[in-house]
C-alpha cells in the first residue's frame, strides 16, 4: 500500500515538473540572458519603476486614453521555419492564431461563461488587437508571413532561430512589429523575450505543434500558448511570481503557491488566498487551453502602460506596419530542397559524380572522402557548392563510398559505382 502511494506521488511530481518544463520557459530564458549580460538587470529595473509609477499616477497620464476604450493595434510578422514539409504550416493556421489572440485579448471568447462569478468583476477586455503586417520595414507590401526552409531539424532556447546567419530568420524592427517565430523547439512549447532585452531578440518563439487552433497536442490546441507568451512580451509575469507565493506585480490576481497543471475545477486555496483561491483560469497560469479564459483589469493596465510615452512598447503606436504599402512587388519565394537528405547522381557514374547538398548549407567548407571497399581514402574533396561536382575519371572501376562527418555529429555515407 505504501509503495503504491509513493509511486502515485512520484508520478504526480514528475507530471508537474514536465508540465512546467513544456508549457513556458520564459523565466529560464531571462535568467540565461542575465547571466550573459548582467547589465540588463538595470534596464529591467528602470522599466519596472516606470511601470509602477505610471500605474500609480495614471490619472495624470497624458495618454490616459490608453486606460480606456482606445484600441491598441499591433502589427505582427510570423516567421515560419520548417525542416520537414509538414512543419510549413498554412496561411489559414496563421490566421487561426491571430484570431485566437484577438479573441482572448478582447474577451470575445465564448468560454467567458466559465469565469467564476467571484472573478468576473475583474475580468477584462484588454482593448489590444493583433493584425498581420501589410507593410514591411521598407514599406514594401507583405502578407506578414515569412516562410523559410532550414536545415535545422530541432531548435533550442538559444535564439538561433532569430538569425539568418544560423539558418533562422532575422527579426523585423521590434520598435514597430511583434515578431513571432514558429519552429520545432526542443522540449518546450514557447518562450518570450523580456522588456529591456536586446532589440534583435525581441519577440516570442512558439512550437509548431501548438501554433494556431489545430495544433497536434490536444491539451494545447486553442492557440493559448501564444496568448500566454505574448502576455510576457507585454510585461506580464506568471501568477505565482515564479517563486512560492510570489508577486506577479498585479493587484487583482490572488497570490498562489505555484503553477497549475491540467484542468482543475472548484476553489483551490493556497497562500492564504481564501475565499476565492487560485485564479488558475488566467492566461498567465499553466492550465490546459480549454481551462483558460481571462485576463484581469490589473493585467490589462500593466500591459497597456507599456504603450504610454516612455513605455517599452510606445513606438508600436507609430508603427507603419499596418499602413498601405508604398511599394508593391512580388514576394520572394522560398523554394525548399527537393529532398531532405544527401543525393548523389548519376549512379552508376563514369567520369563525374554530383553530390546534392542543397538541403543543408552547413556542409559548405567541409571535407568529403571517397573510400574504396578496403576502407582506404582514395580522394578528398572540399565542398564549395551546394551542388558539388566530383571528378571520378581517374578512379578504377568498382564500388566506393562517399563519406563525411561534421563536428555536430551529422554524417554522410552514400554508396556509388564507378563504371
C-alpha positions as CSV (number, residue, x, y, z in Angstrom):
1,X,0.0,0.0,0.0
2,X,2.8,2.4,1.0
3,X,4.8,1.5,-2.2
4,X,1.7,2.3,-4.3
5,X,1.2,5.6,-2.6
6,X,4.8,6.5,-3.1
7,X,4.6,5.7,-6.8
8,X,1.5,7.8,-7.2
9,X,3.2,10.8,-5.5
10,X,6.3,10.3,-7.7
11,X,4.2,10.3,-10.9
12,X,2.4,13.5,-9.7
13,X,5.7,15.2,-9.1
14,X,7.1,14.1,-12.4
15,X,4.0,15.2,-14.3
16,X,4.1,18.6,-12.6
17,X,7.8,19.1,-13.4
18,X,7.2,18.1,-17.0
19,X,4.3,20.5,-17.4
20,X,6.4,23.3,-16.1
21,X,9.2,22.5,-18.5
22,X,7.0,22.2,-21.5
23,X,4.4,25.0,-21.1
24,X,6.7,28.0,-21.0
25,X,10.4,28.7,-20.4
26,X,10.4,32.5,-20.4
27,X,11.8,32.7,-16.9
28,X,14.7,30.4,-17.6
29,X,15.3,32.3,-20.8
30,X,15.5,35.6,-19.0
31,X,17.9,34.1,-16.4
32,X,20.2,32.8,-19.1
33,X,20.2,36.3,-20.8
34,X,21.1,38.0,-17.5
35,X,23.9,35.6,-16.9
36,X,25.3,36.6,-20.3
37,X,24.8,40.3,-19.7
38,X,24.2,41.2,-16.1
39,X,23.8,44.9,-17.1
40,X,20.4,44.0,-18.4
41,X,19.0,43.9,-14.9
42,X,19.4,47.7,-14.6
43,X,17.3,48.2,-17.7
44,X,14.7,45.8,-16.4
45,X,14.5,47.6,-13.0
46,X,14.2,51.0,-14.7
47,X,11.4,49.8,-16.9
48,X,9.6,48.2,-13.9
49,X,10.0,51.5,-12.0
50,X,8.4,53.3,-14.9
51,X,5.5,50.8,-15.0
52,X,4.9,51.1,-11.2
53,X,5.0,54.9,-11.3
54,X,2.8,55.1,-14.4
55,X,0.1,52.9,-12.8
56,X,0.2,55.0,-9.6
57,X,0.0,58.2,-11.4
58,X,-2.4,57.1,-14.2
59,X,-4.8,59.9,-13.5
60,X,-2.1,62.4,-14.6
61,X,-1.1,60.4,-17.7
62,X,-1.0,62.5,-20.9
63,X,-2.1,59.4,-22.8
64,X,-4.9,58.5,-20.5
65,X,-6.8,57.3,-23.5
66,X,-4.7,54.1,-23.1
67,X,-6.6,53.3,-19.9
68,X,-10.0,53.2,-21.6
69,X,-11.5,52.1,-24.9
70,X,-8.7,53.2,-27.2
71,X,-7.8,50.0,-29.1
72,X,-4.1,49.3,-29.5
73,X,-3.4,47.6,-32.8
74,X,-0.1,45.7,-33.1
75,X,1.5,44.7,-36.4
76,X,2.6,41.1,-36.4
77,X,5.1,39.2,-38.5
78,X,5.2,35.4,-38.3
79,X,8.5,33.7,-39.2
80,X,7.7,30.1,-40.1
81,X,10.8,28.0,-40.0
82,X,10.4,24.4,-41.3
83,X,12.7,21.5,-42.0
84,X,10.1,18.8,-42.8
85,X,7.4,19.9,-45.2
86,X,4.7,19.1,-42.6
87,X,6.1,22.0,-40.5
88,X,5.4,24.5,-43.2
89,X,2.0,25.5,-41.7
90,X,-0.7,27.0,-43.8
91,X,-1.9,30.6,-44.0
92,X,-5.2,29.6,-42.6
93,X,-3.5,28.2,-39.5
94,X,-1.6,31.5,-39.0
95,X,-5.0,33.3,-39.3
96,X,-6.4,31.0,-36.7
97,X,-3.7,32.1,-34.3
98,X,-4.3,35.8,-35.0
99,X,-8.0,35.2,-34.4
100,X,-7.2,33.4,-31.1
101,X,-5.1,36.4,-29.9
102,X,-7.8,38.8,-30.7
103,X,-10.5,36.6,-29.2
104,X,-8.7,36.4,-25.9
105,X,-7.3,39.9,-25.6
106,X,-10.7,41.4,-26.5
107,X,-12.5,38.9,-24.2
108,X,-14.7,37.7,-27.1
109,X,-14.0,34.1,-26.2
110,X,-17.2,32.0,-25.8
111,X,-15.8,30.4,-22.7
112,X,-16.1,33.6,-20.7
113,X,-19.1,31.9,-19.2
114,X,-16.6,29.6,-17.4
115,X,-15.1,32.5,-15.5
116,X,-16.1,32.0,-11.9
117,X,-18.7,34.6,-10.7
118,X,-16.3,35.9,-8.0
119,X,-13.6,36.7,-10.6
120,X,-15.9,38.2,-13.3
121,X,-15.8,41.7,-11.8
122,X,-12.1,42.0,-12.6
123,X,-12.2,40.1,-16.0
124,X,-11.0,42.5,-18.7
125,X,-11.3,43.3,-22.4
126,X,-7.7,44.5,-22.9
127,X,-8.6,46.5,-26.0
128,X,-5.4,45.2,-27.6
129,X,-5.6,43.7,-31.1
130,X,-3.1,41.9,-33.4
131,X,-3.0,42.2,-37.2
132,X,-0.7,40.7,-39.7
133,X,1.6,43.4,-41.1
134,X,0.7,44.9,-44.5
135,X,3.9,46.8,-44.9
136,X,7.4,45.6,-44.1
137,X,10.2,47.8,-42.6
138,X,10.9,49.2,-46.1
139,X,7.2,49.8,-46.7
140,X,7.0,47.1,-49.3
141,X,3.8,45.0,-49.5
142,X,3.8,41.9,-47.3
143,X,1.3,39.3,-46.0
144,X,3.0,39.4,-42.6
145,X,4.0,35.7,-43.1
146,X,7.6,34.7,-43.8
147,X,8.3,31.1,-44.8
148,X,11.8,29.7,-44.7
149,X,13.3,26.3,-45.1
150,X,16.0,25.5,-42.6
151,X,18.4,22.5,-42.3
152,X,17.9,22.7,-38.6
153,X,15.6,19.9,-37.5
154,X,15.1,20.9,-33.9
155,X,15.8,24.3,-32.2
156,X,16.9,25.1,-28.7
157,X,16.1,28.1,-26.5
158,X,19.3,29.9,-27.6
159,X,17.7,32.3,-30.1
160,X,19.4,30.9,-33.1
161,X,16.1,30.8,-34.9
162,X,16.1,34.6,-34.8
163,X,19.1,34.9,-37.2
164,X,19.5,34.1,-40.8
165,X,23.2,33.5,-40.1
166,X,22.3,30.5,-38.0
167,X,19.7,29.3,-40.6
168,X,16.8,31.0,-38.8
169,X,15.2,34.4,-39.9
170,X,16.2,37.9,-38.8
171,X,13.7,39.9,-36.7
172,X,11.9,42.8,-38.2
173,X,12.3,46.1,-36.4
174,X,11.0,45.4,-32.9
175,X,10.1,49.0,-32.4
176,X,7.3,48.5,-35.0
177,X,6.4,44.8,-35.1
178,X,5.7,41.9,-32.9
179,X,7.9,39.1,-34.2
180,X,6.7,35.5,-33.8
181,X,9.0,32.7,-34.7
182,X,7.2,29.3,-35.3
183,X,9.5,26.3,-35.3
184,X,10.2,22.9,-33.8
185,X,11.6,23.7,-30.4
186,X,13.1,21.1,-28.2
187,X,11.2,20.2,-25.0
188,X,9.2,23.5,-24.7
189,X,6.0,24.9,-26.1
190,X,7.1,28.5,-26.1
191,X,9.1,31.4,-24.6
192,X,9.2,35.2,-24.8
193,X,11.8,37.9,-24.8
194,X,11.6,40.4,-21.9
195,X,11.3,44.1,-21.5
196,X,14.8,45.7,-21.7
197,X,16.3,42.8,-23.7
198,X,18.2,43.2,-27.0
199,X,16.1,44.5,-29.9
200,X,17.2,41.8,-32.3
201,X,16.0,39.1,-29.9
202,X,12.6,40.8,-29.2
203,X,9.5,38.6,-29.8
204,X,8.1,35.2,-29.0
205,X,9.0,31.7,-30.1
206,X,6.2,29.1,-30.4
207,X,6.5,25.4,-31.0
208,X,4.9,24.5,-34.4
209,X,2.8,21.8,-32.6
210,X,0.8,24.4,-30.6
211,X,0.6,27.3,-33.1
212,X,-2.9,28.1,-34.3
213,X,-6.1,26.2,-33.2
214,X,-5.3,23.0,-35.0
215,X,-2.2,22.0,-33.1
216,X,-1.0,18.4,-32.6
217,X,-1.0,18.5,-28.8
218,X,-4.6,18.0,-27.7
219,X,-4.4,19.9,-24.4
220,X,-2.9,23.0,-26.1
221,X,-4.9,23.3,-29.3
222,X,-6.7,26.6,-28.9
223,X,-3.7,29.0,-29.6
224,X,-3.3,29.9,-25.9
225,X,0.4,29.1,-25.7
226,X,0.9,32.2,-28.0
227,X,-1.7,34.2,-25.9
228,X,0.4,33.3,-22.8
229,X,3.8,34.2,-24.4
230,X,2.5,37.5,-25.8
231,X,1.4,38.3,-22.3
232,X,5.0,38.0,-21.3
233,X,6.0,40.2,-24.3
234,X,3.7,42.8,-22.9
235,X,5.3,42.6,-19.4
236,X,3.0,40.1,-17.6
237,X,4.5,37.7,-15.1
238,X,3.3,34.2,-14.1
239,X,0.6,34.4,-11.4
240,X,2.9,32.8,-8.7
241,X,5.6,35.4,-9.4
242,X,7.9,32.5,-10.3
243,X,8.5,31.6,-6.7
244,X,6.4,30.1,-3.9
245,X,3.6,32.6,-3.2
246,X,5.4,35.2,-5.2
247,X,4.2,38.5,-6.5
248,X,3.2,39.0,-10.2
249,X,3.0,42.8,-9.6
250,X,-0.7,42.9,-10.4
251,X,-3.1,43.8,-7.5
252,X,-6.2,41.9,-8.6
253,X,-4.7,38.5,-9.2
254,X,-4.6,36.4,-6.0
255,X,-1.3,35.1,-4.8
256,X,-0.9,31.3,-5.4
257,X,1.8,28.9,-4.4
258,X,2.9,27.7,-7.9
259,X,1.7,26.9,-11.4
260,X,-1.4,24.8,-12.1
261,X,-1.3,21.5,-14.0
262,X,-4.2,20.1,-16.1
263,X,-7.7,21.4,-15.9
264,X,-8.9,21.8,-12.3
265,X,-12.3,22.8,-11.0
266,X,-13.7,24.4,-7.9
267,X,-11.8,26.6,-5.5
268,X,-8.2,25.8,-4.8
269,X,-6.8,27.6,-1.8
270,X,-3.1,28.5,-1.4
271,X,-1.0,31.3,0.1
272,X,-3.9,32.3,2.3
273,X,-5.9,33.4,-0.7
274,X,-9.4,32.4,0.7
275,X,-12.2,32.6,0.0
276,X,-11.8,32.6,-3.8
277,X,-8.5,30.8,-4.1
278,X,-6.2,30.5,-7.1
279,X,-7.1,32.2,-10.4
280,X,-6.0,29.1,-12.4
281,X,-8.2,30.1,-15.3
282,X,-6.0,33.1,-16.0
283,X,-4.0,33.1,-19.2
284,X,-0.7,33.5,-17.3
285,X,-1.1,30.1,-15.5
286,X,-0.1,26.8,-17.0
287,X,-3.5,25.2,-17.2
288,X,-4.7,23.5,-20.4
289,X,-6.0,25.7,-23.1
290,X,-9.7,24.9,-22.7
291,X,-9.5,25.8,-19.0
292,X,-8.1,29.3,-19.5
293,X,-10.5,32.2,-20.1
294,X,-9.4,35.6,-18.7
295,X,-7.0,38.5,-18.1
296,X,-7.8,40.9,-15.3
297,X,-8.2,44.6,-15.2
298,X,-4.8,44.9,-13.4
299,X,-3.1,42.8,-16.1
300,X,-4.8,45.0,-18.7
301,X,-3.5,48.1,-17.0
302,X,0.1,46.7,-16.8
303,X,0.2,45.7,-20.4
304,X,-1.3,49.0,-21.7
305,X,1.1,51.0,-19.6
306,X,3.9,49.8,-21.9
307,X,2.4,51.9,-24.7
308,X,2.5,55.1,-22.8
309,X,5.1,57.8,-23.5
310,X,8.4,56.4,-22.2
311,X,7.0,52.8,-22.2
312,X,8.9,49.9,-23.7
313,X,6.2,49.4,-26.4
314,X,5.4,53.1,-27.0
315,X,6.9,53.1,-30.5
316,X,4.4,50.5,-31.7
317,X,1.7,53.2,-31.7
318,X,3.5,55.0,-34.6
319,X,4.4,51.8,-36.5
320,X,3.7,51.9,-40.2
321,X,3.4,48.1,-40.3
322,X,-0.4,48.3,-40.9
323,X,-0.3,51.1,-43.4
324,X,-0.9,50.6,-47.1
325,X,2.5,49.7,-48.6
326,X,4.3,52.3,-50.8
327,X,6.0,49.6,-52.9
328,X,4.2,46.7,-54.4
329,X,6.3,43.8,-55.6
330,X,6.2,40.0,-55.8
331,X,7.4,38.5,-52.5
332,X,10.5,36.3,-52.6
333,X,9.5,32.7,-52.8
334,X,11.3,30.2,-50.5
335,X,11.9,27.1,-52.6
336,X,12.6,24.1,-50.3
337,X,15.1,21.5,-51.5
338,X,13.7,18.6,-53.4
339,X,14.8,16.2,-50.7
340,X,15.9,16.4,-47.1
341,X,19.0,14.2,-47.3
342,X,22.2,13.9,-49.4
343,X,21.8,12.7,-53.0
344,X,24.4,11.5,-55.4
345,X,23.8,11.0,-59.1
346,X,24.2,9.5,-61.6
347,X,24.8,6.2,-60.0
348,X,26.5,4.3,-61.6
349,X,28.7,7.1,-62.9
350,X,31.5,7.3,-65.5
351,X,33.6,10.5,-65.1
352,X,31.7,12.8,-62.9
353,X,29.5,12.4,-59.8
354,X,27.2,15.1,-58.5
355,X,26.6,15.5,-54.7
356,X,23.4,17.5,-54.0
357,X,23.6,19.1,-50.5
358,X,21.0,21.8,-51.1
359,X,19.1,20.6,-48.1
360,X,21.9,21.7,-45.7
361,X,24.3,24.6,-46.4
362,X,26.3,23.6,-43.3
363,X,28.3,21.2,-45.4
364,X,29.9,24.1,-47.3
365,X,33.6,24.2,-46.4
366,X,33.6,20.6,-45.1
367,X,35.6,17.7,-46.5
368,X,34.1,14.7,-48.2
369,X,36.0,11.5,-48.7
370,X,35.8,8.9,-51.4
371,X,36.6,5.5,-49.8
372,X,37.1,2.1,-51.5
373,X,35.9,-1.2,-50.2
374,X,39.2,-1.7,-48.3
375,X,38.4,1.4,-46.3
376,X,41.2,3.4,-47.9
377,X,40.6,7.1,-48.8
378,X,41.2,7.5,-52.5
379,X,40.1,11.1,-52.9
380,X,39.3,14.1,-50.7
381,X,37.0,16.9,-51.8
382,X,36.4,20.3,-50.2
383,X,32.7,21.2,-50.5
384,X,32.4,24.6,-52.2
385,X,28.9,24.4,-53.5
386,X,25.5,23.0,-52.5
387,X,25.6,21.2,-55.8
388,X,29.1,19.7,-55.7
389,X,30.7,18.2,-58.9
390,X,33.2,15.5,-58.2
391,X,35.7,14.2,-60.8
392,X,36.0,10.4,-60.6
393,X,37.5,9.9,-64.0
394,X,40.8,8.5,-62.6
395,X,39.1,6.0,-60.2
396,X,39.3,2.3,-61.1
397,X,36.0,0.6,-61.8
398,X,34.2,-0.7,-58.8
399,X,32.2,0.2,-55.7
400,X,33.0,3.1,-53.5
401,X,31.6,5.1,-50.6
402,X,31.2,8.8,-50.3
403,X,31.6,9.6,-46.6
404,X,31.8,12.7,-44.4
405,X,31.1,13.8,-40.8
406,X,30.6,17.1,-39.2
407,X,31.6,18.2,-35.7
408,X,27.9,18.4,-34.8
409,X,27.5,14.6,-35.5
410,X,25.7,14.8,-38.8
411,X,27.3,12.4,-41.3
412,X,27.0,11.2,-44.9
413,X,27.7,7.7,-46.2
414,X,26.5,7.0,-49.7
415,X,27.4,4.1,-51.9
416,X,28.1,4.5,-55.6
417,X,29.5,2.5,-58.6
418,X,32.3,3.8,-60.9
419,X,31.8,2.2,-64.3
